[in-house]
Amino acid sequence: MNKTILITGATSGFGKAIAKKFAAEDWNCIITGRRKEKLDELATELSSNKNIKIIPLVFDVRKKEEVFAAINGLKNEWRTIDVLINNAGLAAGKDSFDEASVDDWDAMIDTNVKGLLYVSKAVIPFMKANKKGHIVNIGSTAAKEVYKDGNVYCASKFAVNAISQAQRTDLLPYKIKVTCINPGAAETEFSIVRFKGDEEKAKAVYEGYEPLHAEDIANTIYYCATLPEHVCINDLVITCTAQANSFYTYKEQ
């Protein structure tokens, strides 16, 4: 019997790569996102594997009512969720604390923190009923060190780290695993979103070295999710070889 994974923010970047990886390994996939057209495209692509089932759910993780309506509306056959990937998130702006946009702060807190909480709260009852499950939260190296102009983005990822520890502790009686994956620099849409569509500025972030790719994170998560039942990787920091942490990256001239 196929296992089932639910992935938030599946329309691009890490989420899309995770969906492709698990679908290729014969997992049923619940893919979620705000962009219906892109979600439907991905669902069609994944459905080329006739051994699995795919269901797209269109909702915004920032909107509590949408989250609970979509997840609570799942039919019984979809409620055995083996793995939840809390991937939906973003960085908005990279500005000094005193000059940063409050709207950007709201977007990051509402998505990276509250969205993760809403989705987790909706899915955990299914895992408790099944007496097993695995929650994978996407953190960041920004959850480990605060860097200049990172302020609220870093704060939101510190929160993801703390929430992951709280979930791991509180959900022990239900045999629910919790893993926080903390990637360093990865070339996805992340920097394009952060710099409000400025592709030149976004591209400059990754010049002079080879950053992580979305597939690297997908492969790592698949490894964590397929370990024996008695093994849980609680916290994992992953960077490209050229990057040591949030501060030090070796760039070739």
C-alpha positions in Angstrom: 0.0 0.0 0.0 1.4 3.4 -1.0 2.2 5.9 1.7 0.9 9.5 1.5 2.7 12.8 1.8 1.2 16.3 2.1 3.4 19.2 0.8 2.7 22.9 1.2 4.1 25.4 -1.2 4.4 22.6 -3.9 4.2 24.9 -7.0 7.9 25.8 -7.1 11.3 25.3 -5.5 11.8 22.8 -2.7 8.1 21.9 -2.6 7.9 21.0 -6.3 11.1 19.0 -6.1 9.9 17.1 -3.0 6.6 16.2 -4.8 8.5 14.9 -7.8 10.9 12.9 -5.6 8.2 11.2 -3.5 5.9 10.6 -6.5 8.8 8.9 -8.4 9.1 6.6 -5.3 5.4 5.7 -5.5 4.0 7.9 -2.7 0.5 9.3 -3.0 0.8 13.1 -2.9 -1.4 15.9 -1.6 0.1 19.0 -3.1 -1.0 22.4 -2.0 -0.4 26.0 -3.0 -2.0 29.3 -3.9 -1.5 29.1 -7.7 -4.2 26.8 -9.1 -2.8 26.7 -12.6 0.7 25.7 -11.5 -0.7 23.2 -9.0 -2.8 21.6 -11.7 0.2 21.4 -14.0 2.2 19.7 -11.4 -0.7 17.3 -10.6 -0.9 16.3 -14.3 2.9 15.8 -14.4 3.0 13.6 -11.3 0.0 11.6 -12.5 2.1 10.2 -15.3 3.0 7.6 -12.6 -0.1 5.4 -12.8 0.9 3.6 -9.5 0.0 6.6 -7.4 -2.8 9.1 -6.6 -2.5 12.8 -6.6 -4.8 15.4 -5.2 -4.2 19.2 -5.5 -5.6 21.5 -2.7 -5.6 25.2 -3.5 -5.4 27.4 -0.4 -3.2 30.1 1.2 -1.5 28.9 4.4 -1.9 32.4 5.8 -5.7 32.1 5.8 -6.8 29.9 8.7 -10.3 29.2 7.5 -9.0 28.1 4.1 -6.4 25.8 5.7 -8.9 24.0 8.0 -11.6 23.8 5.3 -9.3 22.2 2.8 -7.6 19.7 5.1 -10.7 18.8 7.1 -12.5 18.3 3.8 -10.2 15.4 2.8 -12.0 12.1 2.3 -11.1 9.3 4.7 -8.8 7.6 2.1 -6.6 10.7 2.2 -6.5 11.1 6.0 -3.7 8.6 6.6 -1.0 11.2 6.1 2.4 9.6 6.7 4.5 12.7 6.1 3.7 16.4 6.3 6.1 18.8 4.7 5.7 22.4 6.0 7.5 24.0 3.1 5.5 27.1 2.3 7.5 30.1 3.2 9.3 33.2 1.9 11.8 36.0 2.6 10.4 39.4 1.7 13.0 42.1 1.5 16.5 42.4 2.9 16.6 45.7 4.7 17.9 47.2 7.9 15.5 46.8 10.8 14.7 50.5 10.9 14.0 50.7 7.2 12.2 47.4 6.6 8.6 47.2 5.4 6.1 46.3 8.0 4.1 44.6 5.2 7.1 42.4 4.5 7.3 41.5 8.2 3.6 40.6 8.2 4.0 38.4 5.1 6.9 36.5 6.6 5.3 35.9 10.0 1.9 35.0 8.5 3.5 32.5 6.1 6.6 31.1 7.8 5.2 30.9 11.3 1.4 31.1 11.4 0.9 29.2 8.2 3.1 26.3 9.5 1.1 26.3 12.8 -2.3 26.2 11.0 -1.3 23.3 8.7 0.3 21.4 11.5 -2.8 21.9 13.7 -5.1 20.6 11.0 -3.0 17.5 10.1 -1.9 16.4 13.6 -5.3 14.9 14.5 -5.0 12.5 11.6 -1.5 11.4 12.7 -2.7 11.0 16.3 -5.6 8.8 15.2 -3.1 6.7 13.1 -0.6 6.6 16.0 2.2 7.6 13.7 3.4 10.3 11.4 6.3 12.5 10.5 6.3 16.3 10.3 9.2 17.9 8.4 9.5 21.7 8.8 11.7 23.7 6.5 13.8 26.0 8.5 17.1 27.7 7.4 20.6 28.5 8.4 18.9 31.8 9.3 17.4 29.8 12.2 20.8 29.4 13.6 22.5 32.8 13.2 21.0 36.3 12.7 22.7 38.1 9.8 22.7 41.8 8.9 19.4 42.9 7.3 17.9 39.5 8.0 15.9 40.6 11.1 12.4 39.3 10.8 13.2 36.6 8.3 15.7 35.2 10.7 13.2 35.6 13.6 10.6 33.6 11.6 13.0 30.8 11.0 14.2 30.8 14.7 10.5 30.3 15.4 10.3 27.4 13.1 13.2 25.8 15.0 11.5 26.4 18.3 8.1 25.1 17.1 9.9 22.0 15.7 11.4 21.3 19.1 8.0 21.9 20.8 6.2 19.5 18.4 8.9 16.8 18.9 8.5 17.0 22.6 4.7 17.3 22.9 4.0 14.6 20.2 6.2 11.9 21.7 3.3 9.9 23.1 1.8 9.6 19.6 5.0 8.3 17.9 5.1 11.3 15.6 8.5 12.2 14.3 9.5 15.8 13.8 12.5 16.9 11.7 13.6 20.5 11.1 15.6 20.8 7.8 17.8 23.9 7.7 19.1 24.7 4.2 21.7 27.2 3.3 21.9 29.1 0.0 19.8 27.3 -2.6 19.0 28.6 -6.1 15.2 28.5 -6.4 12.7 31.4 -6.7 13.7 32.3 -3.1 15.9 35.3 -4.0 13.6 36.5 -6.8 10.8 36.7 -4.3 13.0 38.3 -1.7 14.2 41.0 -4.1 10.6 41.6 -5.5 11.3 40.2 -9.0 14.8 41.8 -9.5 16.3 38.8 -11.3 19.8 40.4 -11.7 20.0 41.0 -8.0 18.8 37.5 -7.2 21.3 35.9 -9.6 24.2 37.8 -8.0 23.5 35.9 -4.7 24.7 32.7 -6.3 27.6 33.9 -8.4 31.1 32.4 -7.8 30.0 29.1 -6.3 27.5 26.3 -6.8 24.6 26.6 -4.4 22.3 23.9 -3.3 19.6 22.8 -5.7 16.0 22.0 -4.8 16.6 18.3 -5.6 19.3 18.2 -2.9 16.8 19.1 -0.3 14.2 16.7 -1.7 16.7 13.8 -1.6 17.6 14.7 2.0 14.0 14.8 3.1 13.3 11.5 1.4 16.2 9.9 3.3 14.9 11.3 6.6 11.3 10.1 5.8 12.3 6.6 5.0 14.4 5.7 8.0 13.3 2.9 10.3 10.4 3.7 12.6 12.6 3.9 15.7 15.0 6.5 14.1 14.3 10.3 13.9 16.6 13.0 12.7 15.5 15.9 14.8 17.5 18.7 13.3 19.7 18.9 10.2 21.7 21.8 8.7 22.6 21.4 5.1 24.7 23.8 3.0 26.6 23.6 -0.3 30.4 22.8 0.0 31.2 26.5 -0.6 29.1 27.7 2.4 30.0 27.2 6.0 27.1 29.1 7.6 25.0 32.3 7.2 28.2 34.4 7.3 30.9 32.6 5.3 30.7 31.6 1.7 33.7 31.1 -0.5 33.2 32.7 -3.9 35.7 32.2 -6.8 36.6 35.3 -8.7 
